[in-house]
């Protein structure tokens, strides 16, 4: 009986506990209810550039001794409910907020159908802020701190560093926009254009000319440098081959410095010297050979672009010239004069030239017999005239039967075999070859040779056949002589 009473009391206690515990587990999300998210952009005080101090409870907080940031715009990306990454998705944001107001806040409303986890990213910050808020994840709606219900009005407080005092904006000073261009020559600088066909086979080089305008403020420049990063298929010049000139007259070498490192050429000018030639143009000319052994060096147009880099001191705000599409890079360097504590802004721009191209072609031959077996040791000579009198080079077939003439200019060539390997008949045919860099720059030719032999050729008697006939005639003659002698002796004996 006592046991029954004990069990009855225990059951009553368990039911009571279950009843009191039920509300804690009974929180159910209302998926039809809209959710509001209020973001407060605030100034960080810990000295770090960017912090993310989010009120993880989602509840509204009392703000004290903090400065709001006006003008911050945020983007919300809807992500998977189990997403943990804060990498910004490639697709467009689901929600873009208005700028934060005077109190640093902005509010967005998420429809019930769009509830879920969101990535919050600061899309843009006002000018007086040095960094944007680190992206963070937030669930909408958000469980309250004790987990008994959901918050449908969520508040977060991201922070970032604000400049103590905005830099006063002064009128922007225009940065000079000198023009720069590039040309190439395949005839030692006699003619210039944007393309050149080079006869690298005979050692000819491509000559490049980079022309930069000299602005009338060049005397205020820190740097005026013409540079070039050569393609790996081009062989750089030596320092002494790089020349600078104005109006066709070479400048003294003391007025500029040439540096060449790997494929990079840089010509740095003395701006005081250039200041004597304002509103004129300076030319930098240098040669390069084509590395015919490099991959893809034959029959492919090799592109090249040069640059003009200049730096100017300025007391104005940083300048970015967006009006010209030739500027590929603009750097702003800030220095402080230790004597006067004056901030100096150096504005440096790099302008690119037009694209110029150079190319060369080749001939690849295959020497073989009638069974397509390679023949080595055959010498071929290349001519520029059909009478084969003006030769420009020779090439001999290797063990694979291959011979080449590499680095040829576009045009018409004539080739013939000038030395035949032992055991093969000479091939005196003259082969006409057209090289055109725009259609088929690498020309392939087959050359057939027939082995020498004492056996009759197809369709001919041959020396063996002729010899057999001679022998037959001689034997017949011997038989006739013997028969004649026998007949003579027989008649003589009969007469006796």
C-alpha positions in Angstrom: 0.0 0.0 0.0 2.9 2.3 0.9 4.5 1.6 -2.5 1.3 2.6 -4.4 1.1 5.9 -2.5 4.8 6.6 -3.3 4.3 5.9 -7.0 1.2 8.1 -7.1 3.1 11.0 -5.6 6.0 10.5 -8.0 3.6 10.5 -11.0 2.0 13.8 -9.7 5.5 15.4 -9.4 6.5 14.3 -12.9 3.3 15.7 -14.4 3.8 19.0 -12.6 7.3 19.3 -13.7 6.3 18.5 -17.3 3.5 21.1 -17.1 5.9 23.8 -15.9 8.6 22.8 -18.4 6.2 22.8 -21.3 6.4 26.6 -22.1 10.2 26.4 -22.5 9.9 23.8 -25.3 6.7 25.2 -26.8 8.2 28.2 -28.8 6.9 27.9 -32.3 8.0 30.2 -35.1 5.3 32.1 -36.8 6.4 31.8 -40.5 3.7 34.2 -41.7 4.8 37.1 -39.6 7.0 39.9 -41.0 10.3 40.5 -39.3 12.0 43.9 -38.9 15.8 44.4 -38.6 17.2 47.7 -37.3 20.9 48.2 -37.9 22.8 50.9 -35.9 26.1 52.0 -37.4 28.3 53.2 -34.6 31.8 54.4 -34.0 34.3 51.9 -32.6 36.5 53.1 -29.7 39.0 50.4 -29.5 41.3 51.9 -32.1 40.9 49.1 -34.6 40.0 49.9 -38.1 37.0 47.7 -38.3 35.1 45.8 -35.6 31.9 43.8 -35.5 30.3 44.3 -32.1 26.8 42.9 -32.8 24.2 42.7 -30.0 23.8 39.0 -30.2 20.6 39.1 -28.1 18.8 40.9 -30.9 17.0 43.1 -28.3 16.9 46.8 -28.3 19.8 48.3 -26.3 20.2 51.7 -24.6 23.0 53.5 -26.3 25.3 55.6 -24.2 28.6 57.5 -25.0 28.7 56.2 -28.6 28.7 58.2 -31.8 26.3 57.3 -34.6 27.6 57.0 -38.2 25.3 58.6 -40.8 25.2 57.5 -44.4 26.2 53.8 -44.2 24.3 51.5 -46.6 23.9 47.8 -46.0 23.1 44.8 -48.2 21.3 41.6 -47.0 21.9 38.3 -48.7 19.5 35.4 -47.9 21.6 32.3 -47.3 21.0 28.7 -46.2 19.7 28.2 -42.6 22.9 26.3 -41.7 25.4 28.7 -43.5 28.4 29.7 -41.4 30.5 31.4 -44.1 30.6 35.2 -44.3 32.0 35.3 -47.9 29.9 37.6 -50.0 27.9 35.7 -52.6 28.3 36.5 -56.3 24.6 37.1 -56.9 22.9 40.4 -56.2 21.7 41.2 -52.7 18.1 40.4 -51.7 17.8 43.7 -49.8 19.6 47.0 -50.0 18.9 49.4 -47.2 18.6 53.2 -47.2 21.6 55.1 -45.8 21.6 55.3 -42.0 20.1 58.4 -40.5 21.3 61.0 -37.9 21.1 58.4 -35.1 23.1 55.9 -37.2 20.1 53.6 -37.7 18.2 52.1 -40.7 15.3 49.7 -40.6 14.3 47.0 -43.1 11.3 44.7 -43.0 11.5 41.1 -44.2 8.2 39.5 -45.2 7.2 36.3 -43.4 7.7 34.3 -46.6 11.4 35.4 -46.7 12.3 34.5 -43.1 15.6 32.8 -42.6 19.3 33.4 -42.2 20.8 36.5 -43.7 24.4 37.7 -44.4 24.6 41.5 -43.7 27.3 43.4 -45.6 28.1 47.1 -45.5 27.8 48.1 -49.1 29.2 51.6 -48.7 30.5 53.8 -45.9 30.6 57.6 -45.7 33.7 59.5 -46.5 34.6 60.2 -42.8 34.9 56.4 -42.2 38.1 54.5 -42.8 36.7 51.0 -42.9 33.5 49.1 -43.3 31.8 46.7 -40.9 32.9 43.1 -41.1 30.0 41.0 -42.7 28.0 39.1 -40.1 25.1 36.5 -40.1 21.8 37.0 -38.4 18.6 34.8 -38.2 15.3 36.5 -38.9 13.4 36.0 -36.7 15.9 35.4 -33.8 15.4 33.3 -30.7 15.2 35.4 -27.6 18.0 34.9 -25.0 16.3 32.2 -23.0 15.1 30.4 -26.1 11.4 30.5 -25.1 10.2 32.6 -28.0 11.3 34.4 -31.2 12.1 38.1 -31.7 10.3 39.6 -34.7 11.9 43.0 -34.1 15.6 42.5 -34.2 18.3 45.1 -33.4 22.0 44.9 -34.2 24.9 47.3 -33.5 27.9 46.9 -35.8 30.8 49.3 -35.2 33.6 50.8 -37.3 36.3 53.4 -37.0 35.4 57.0 -37.8 38.0 59.7 -38.4 38.1 62.1 -35.5 37.8 65.1 -37.9 37.0 64.9 -41.6 39.8 66.2 -43.9 38.7 69.4 -45.5 38.1 69.1 -49.2 40.1 71.5 -51.3 39.5 72.1 -55.0 40.9 69.2 -57.1 44.0 70.0 -59.1 44.0 68.5 -62.6 46.7 66.0 -63.2 48.5 66.3 -66.5 47.4 63.9 -69.2 50.4 63.5 -71.6 49.8 61.2 -74.5 52.1 58.2 -75.1 52.2 55.9 -78.1 54.3 53.1 -79.6 55.4 52.0 -83.1 57.6 49.2 -84.5 59.9 49.0 -87.4 61.2 45.9 -89.4 63.7 47.8 -91.5 66.0 49.4 -88.9 63.8 52.4 -88.3 63.3 53.5 -91.9 59.6 53.1 -91.7 57.3 52.8 -88.6 53.9 51.3 -88.0 51.8 49.3 -85.6 52.9 46.0 -87.1 56.2 44.7 -88.5 57.3 41.5 -90.2 60.8 40.5 -89.3 63.4 38.5 -91.1 64.9 37.0 -88.0 66.6 34.2 -90.1 69.3 36.7 -91.2 69.6 38.3 -87.8 67.3 41.3 -88.4 65.8 42.8 -85.3 62.5 44.7 -84.5 63.0 48.3 -83.5 60.5 49.8 -81.1 59.8 53.5 -80.6 57.9 54.8 -77.6 56.9 58.5 -77.8 55.8 60.5 -74.8 54.5 64.1 -74.6 56.3 66.5 -72.3 53.8 68.6 -70.4 54.6 72.2 -69.5 54.5 71.3 -65.8 57.1 68.5 -66.2 59.5 70.5 -64.0 57.2 69.8 -61.0 57.3 66.1 -61.6 59.2 63.7 -59.3 59.2 61.0 -62.0 59.0 60.8 -65.8 59.7 57.3 -66.8 59.1 55.3 -70.0 58.9 51.6 -69.4 58.3 48.4 -71.3 57.7 44.8 -70.2 58.7 42.7 -73.2 57.1 39.4 -74.2 59.1 36.4 -73.3 59.5 35.7 -77.0 61.5 38.9 -77.4 65.2 39.2 -76.5 65.8 42.4 -74.6 68.4 44.9 -75.8 71.5 46.0 -74.0 71.5 49.3 -72.1 73.7 50.9 -74.7 71.2 50.0 -77.4 68.5 52.1 -75.7 68.5 55.7 -77.0 66.4 58.7 -76.2 65.9 61.7 -78.5 63.9 64.9 -79.0 63.2 66.3 -82.5 65.5 63.5 -83.9 68.5 64.5 -81.8 69.8 62.1 -79.3 69.9 63.3 -75.7 73.1 63.0 -73.7 73.2 59.8 -71.8 73.7 61.8 -68.6 70.1 63.1 -68.9 68.4 59.7 -68.4 69.0 56.4 -66.7 68.3 53.0 -68.4 67.7 49.9 -66.3 67.0 46.4 -67.7 65.9 43.6 -65.5 64.8 40.3 -67.1 62.1 41.4 -69.6 61.6 44.9 -68.0 63.0 48.1 -69.5 62.8 51.4 -67.7 64.1 54.8 -68.9 64.0 57.4 -66.1 64.5 61.0 -67.3 65.9 64.0 -65.5 62.8 66.3 -65.3 64.9 69.4 -65.2 66.3 68.5 -68.6 62.8 67.8 -70.0 61.6 71.1 -68.6 63.7 72.7 -71.4 61.6 70.9 -74.0 58.0 71.4 -72.8 55.2 70.8 -75.3 57.6 68.6 -77.3 57.9 64.8 -77.5 60.6 62.5 -76.3 61.3 59.2 -78.2 62.8 56.1 -76.7 64.1 53.7 -79.4 65.5 50.2 -78.8 65.9 46.9 -80.8 64.8 43.4 -79.8 65.5 40.1 -81.5 62.8 37.4 -81.8 63.7 34.3 -79.9 62.9 31.8 -82.7 63.5 28.9 -80.4 60.8 30.0 -77.9 57.4 28.4 -77.8 54.9 29.9 -80.2 57.5 32.4 -81.5 57.0 31.5 -85.2 54.0 32.6 -87.2 52.2 34.2 -84.3 52.0 38.0 -83.9 53.7 39.0 -80.7 52.0 41.9 -79.0 53.7 44.6 -77.0 52.6 47.6 -74.9 54.8 50.3 -73.3 54.0 52.7 -70.5 54.6 56.2 -69.3 54.7 56.7 -65.6 54.9 60.1 -63.9 54.5 61.5 -60.4 53.6 65.0 -59.4 53.7 66.7 -56.0 50.3 68.2 -55.1 48.7 69.9 -52.1 45.2 68.8 -53.3 43.1 65.8 -52.5 44.0 62.5 -54.2 43.3 62.6 -57.9 41.9 59.9 -60.1 41.5 60.7 -63.8 38.4 58.7 -65.0 38.1 60.6 -68.2 40.7 58.7 -70.1 40.7 55.0 -70.7 44.5 54.9 -71.2 45.3 55.3 -67.5 45.7 51.8 -66.2 46.9 52.7 -62.7 46.9 55.6 -60.3 48.6 55.5 -57.0 48.5 58.1 -54.2 51.5 58.2 -51.9 51.3 60.4 -48.8 54.4 61.7 -47.1 54.9 64.1 -44.2 57.6 66.8 -44.2 59.3 66.3 -40.8 60.5 70.0 -40.7 57.1 71.6 -41.3 54.7 68.7 -40.4 53.0 69.4 -43.8 51.3 66.5 -45.5 52.5 66.0 -49.1 50.5 64.1 -51.5 52.3 62.5 -54.5 50.1 61.5 -57.3 51.5 58.9 -59.6 49.9 57.7 -62.8 50.8 55.1 -65.4 49.5 55.4 -68.9 49.6 52.6 -71.4 50.3 52.8 -75.2 48.5 51.3 -78.1 49.2 47.6 -78.9 51.9 46.9 -81.5 52.8 43.6 -83.1 55.7 41.8 -84.6 56.0 38.4 -86.3 58.2 36.1 -88.4 57.6 32.9 -90.3 59.3 29.6 -91.2 59.6 26.6 -93.5 59.7 23.0 -92.2 60.6 20.3 -94.7 60.5 16.5 -94.6 63.0 14.5 -96.6 61.9 10.9 -97.3 61.9 7.9 -99.7 59.0 6.4 -101.5 58.1 4.4 -98.4 58.0 7.6 -96.3 61.2 6.6 -94.5 63.2 9.7 -93.3 66.4 10.5 -95.1 69.1 12.4 -93.3 72.1 14.4 -94.7 70.2 16.0 -97.6 71.2 19.7 -98.0 68.8 22.3 -99.2 69.4 25.9 -100.2 66.8 28.7 -100.0 66.7 31.4 -102.7 64.8 34.7 -103.2 64.8 34.3 -107.0 63.3 31.6 -109.3 66.7 31.3 -111.1 68.2 30.1 -107.8 71.1 32.5 -107.8 70.4 34.7 -104.7 70.7 32.3 -101.8 69.9 33.3 -98.2 70.8 30.1 -96.3 71.2 26.4 -96.2 69.6 23.6 -94.0 70.4 19.9 -93.7 67.9 17.1 -92.9 68.4 15.5 -89.5 67.9 11.8 -88.6 64.1 12.3 -88.7 64.4 13.8 -92.2 63.5 17.3 -90.9 65.1 20.5 -92.0 64.0 24.1 -91.3 64.4 27.7 -92.3 63.2 29.7 -89.3 62.6 33.4 -89.0 61.6 34.3 -92.5 59.9 37.4 -93.6 56.6 37.1 -95.6 57.3 36.7 -99.4 58.1 34.2 -102.1 61.0 31.8 -101.8 62.5 29.1 -104.0 64.2 25.9 -102.6 66.1 23.1 -104.1 68.3 20.2 -103.0 71.9 21.1 -103.4 73.5 18.0 -101.8 72.1 14.5 -102.0 73.0 11.7 -99.5 75.0 8.7 -100.8 72.8 6.0 -102.3 70.0 8.3 -103.6 69.3 9.9 -106.9 69.5 13.7 -107.1 66.3 15.7 -106.9 66.8 18.8 -109.0 63.2 20.1 -108.7 62.8 23.7 -107.6 60.1 24.2 -105.1 58.3 27.5 -104.8 57.1 28.5 -101.3 54.9 31.4 -100.3 55.0 32.7 -96.7 52.2 34.8 -95.5 51.9 35.6 -91.8 48.2 36.3 -92.0 47.3 32.9 -93.5 49.8 30.1 -93.2 53.1 31.4 -91.6 54.6 27.9 -91.0 55.0 26.2 -94.4 55.5 22.4 -94.6 57.0 20.7 -97.6 57.8 17.1 -98.6 60.8 16.2 -100.7 61.0 12.7 -102.2 64.3 10.9 -103.1 64.7 7.6 -104.9 67.6 5.2 -104.1 70.2 4.5 -106.8 70.1 0.9 -108.2 71.6 -1.4 -111.0 68.2 -3.2 -111.2 65.9 -2.2 -114.1 63.5 0.5 -113.4 59.8 0.1 -114.0 59.1 0.4 -117.8 62.9 0.2 -118.9 65.3 -2.5 -120.1 68.0 -1.7 -117.6 71.7 -2.5 -117.7 71.2 -6.1 -116.5 68.8 -6.9 -119.4 71.2 -5.3 -121.9 74.1 -7.4 -120.5 72.1 -10.6 -120.8 71.3 -9.9 -124.5 75.0 -9.2 -125.2 76.0 -12.5 -123.6 73.4 -14.3 -125.6 74.6 -12.9 -128.9 78.2 -13.8 -128.0 77.2 -17.4 -127.1 75.3 -17.7 -130.4 78.3 -16.5 -132.2 80.5 -19.1 -130.6 78.0 -21.9 -131.5 77.9 -20.7 -135.1 81.7 -20.7 -135.3 82.0 -24.2 -133.8 79.3 -25.6 -136.2 81.0 -24.0 -139.2 84.4 -25.5 -138.2 82.8 -28.9 -137.9 81.1 -28.7 -141.3 84.3 -27.6 -142.9 86.3 -30.5 -141.5 83.6 -33.0 -142.4 83.6 -31.9 -146.1 87.4 -32.0 -146.2 87.5 -35.6 -144.9 84.8 -36.6 -147.4 86.8 -35.2 -150.3 89.8 -37.1 -149.2 
